[in-house]
Amino acid sequence: MYMNQSTDKQLSNLFHQFGDLCLGVDSVGTISASLVTYVSIQALQPDLVINAGTAGGFKAKGATVGDTFLVSHVAFRDRRIPFPVFDLYGIGLQQAFSTPNLLRTLNLKGAAVAYAADLLKVPAVFIKAVTNIVDGDKPTIVEYRQNLTVVTAALGLAVAEVVDFINGKCLSGL
């Protein structure tokens, strides 16, 4: 997709507005992910959203640090509402756009991105790389910091591979 300089500057200014002015940090997490996705879809009107990022993995499910996954479903893991039907809404389980041909070639914030993309009827795929093992022995923050640089480099290569595969294809070809 081509973006002119005006659109590029508008989006850049907009994304900077999502920083926390009181604490002076970037806005991260589900609210920011959802807002940025929604605004980006409105501005750019893409055919597909690609959400790439890091995630904790579960040793019990076979994940190891550095594994990269093309995610089939996303959900909030810590948003619980103890009322019928609202409990399902709180978990927010959503299926990612099916990409069987991409699979042959080759989440917390993911659920927020999926929610915003779904509101605007834009398919989304999710690529996540494991930085830490949730059910492992090391404290999450220690393992996360220890692995972030290497894992994000590997994630960048995986995303490039996905974009190369998607480039020029119709959604039905994914």
C-alpha positions in Angstrom: 0.0 0.0 0.0 1.3 3.4 -0.9 1.2 6.1 1.8 1.8 9.7 0.8 4.0 11.9 3.1 0.9 13.7 4.5 -0.7 10.5 5.6 2.5 9.2 7.0 3.1 12.3 9.0 -0.5 12.3 10.3 -0.2 8.7 11.5 3.2 9.4 13.1 1.8 12.4 15.0 -1.2 10.3 16.0 0.9 7.4 17.4 3.0 9.8 19.4 -0.2 11.0 21.1 -0.7 7.5 22.5 2.3 8.0 24.9 1.6 8.5 28.6 2.2 12.2 29.2 2.4 11.9 33.0 4.9 9.1 33.1 6.7 9.8 29.9 6.5 6.2 28.6 5.1 4.7 25.4 1.6 3.4 25.7 1.6 -0.4 25.6 -1.0 -3.0 26.3 -4.5 -3.8 25.1 -6.0 -0.3 25.1 -3.3 1.2 23.0 -3.2 -1.8 20.7 -6.9 -1.5 20.1 -6.9 2.2 19.6 -3.9 2.2 17.2 -5.4 -0.6 15.2 -8.8 1.1 14.9 -7.3 4.4 13.9 -4.8 2.8 11.5 -7.6 0.8 9.8 -9.7 4.0 9.5 -6.8 5.9 8.0 -5.2 3.3 5.7 -8.1 1.0 4.9 -5.9 -2.1 4.6 -7.0 -5.4 3.2 -5.3 -7.3 6.0 -3.8 -6.4 9.4 -0.6 -8.2 10.5 0.0 -8.1 14.3 3.6 -9.1 15.2 4.9 -9.3 18.7 6.3 -11.2 21.6 4.4 -13.5 24.0 4.8 -15.8 26.8 4.7 -19.5 25.9 3.7 -22.6 27.9 6.2 -25.4 28.4 3.3 -27.7 29.0 2.1 -27.0 25.5 5.6 -27.6 24.0 6.7 -23.9 23.5 10.3 -22.9 23.9 11.9 -19.5 24.0 12.5 -18.3 20.4 9.6 -20.3 18.9 7.6 -18.3 16.4 3.9 -19.0 15.8 1.3 -18.1 13.3 -1.5 -17.8 15.7 -4.9 -19.4 15.0 -6.9 -17.8 18.0 -6.3 -14.9 20.3 -7.9 -14.1 23.7 -7.4 -11.9 26.7 -5.9 -13.9 29.5 -6.6 -11.5 32.4 -9.9 -9.8 31.6 -12.6 -11.7 33.6 -16.2 -10.6 34.0 -18.1 -13.0 36.3 -21.5 -12.7 34.6 -23.2 -15.0 32.1 -22.3 -14.0 28.5 -20.1 -11.2 29.7 -17.6 -13.8 30.8 -17.2 -14.9 27.2 -17.0 -11.3 26.1 -14.3 -10.6 28.6 -12.2 -13.5 27.4 -12.7 -12.2 23.9 -11.7 -15.4 22.1 -11.4 -14.6 18.4 -10.2 -16.7 15.5 -7.5 -15.2 13.3 -7.9 -15.1 9.6 -7.3 -18.5 8.2 -4.1 -18.8 6.1 -3.6 -22.4 5.1 -1.3 -21.7 2.3 0.9 -19.4 4.5 1.0 -22.2 7.1 2.5 -24.5 4.5 5.3 -21.9 3.9 6.4 -21.2 7.1 -2.2 -13.4 23.2 -3.0 -10.5 25.1 -2.5 -7.5 22.7 -3.4 -9.8 19.8 -6.9 -10.0 21.2 -7.2 -6.2 21.4 -6.0 -5.9 17.8 -8.5 -8.7 16.7 -11.3 -6.9 18.4 -10.7 -3.6 16.6 -10.0 -5.3 13.3 -13.3 -7.3 13.7 -15.2 -4.1 14.4 -14.1 -2.8 11.0 -14.4 -6.2 9.3 -10.7 -6.4 8.3 -9.1 -9.8 8.6 -6.1 -10.1 10.8 -3.2 -12.5 11.2 -1.0 -12.8 14.3 2.7 -13.7 14.4 4.1 -14.2 17.9 7.6 -15.1 19.1 8.1 -16.6 22.6 10.3 -14.5 24.9 9.5 -16.3 28.2 8.0 -19.5 29.5 4.9 -18.7 31.6 5.0 -22.1 33.4 8.8 -22.1 33.7 11.2 -21.7 36.6 12.6 -18.2 35.8 10.8 -15.0 36.8 9.0 -13.6 33.8 10.7 -10.2 33.7 14.2 -11.8 34.0 13.6 -14.2 31.2 11.8 -11.6 29.1 14.7 -9.1 29.3 17.2 -11.8 28.8 15.6 -13.0 25.5 14.0 -9.9 24.0 16.7 -8.8 21.6 17.4 -12.2 20.1 13.7 -13.1 19.9 12.6 -9.8 18.3 15.4 -10.3 15.6 14.0 -13.7 14.8 10.5 -12.3 14.8 11.6 -9.6 12.3 12.9 -12.4 9.9 9.6 -14.3 10.3 7.5 -11.2 9.6 9.6 -10.4 6.5 9.0 -14.0 5.3 5.2 -13.6 5.8 5.1 -10.3 4.0 7.1 -11.7 1.1 4.6 -14.6 0.9 1.5 -12.3 1.1 2.8 -9.7 -1.3 0.7 -9.7 -4.5 -1.7 -12.3 -3.4 -5.5 -12.1 -2.9 -6.7 -12.9 0.6 -8.2 -16.2 -0.7 -4.6 -17.2 -1.7 -3.4 -17.0 1.8 
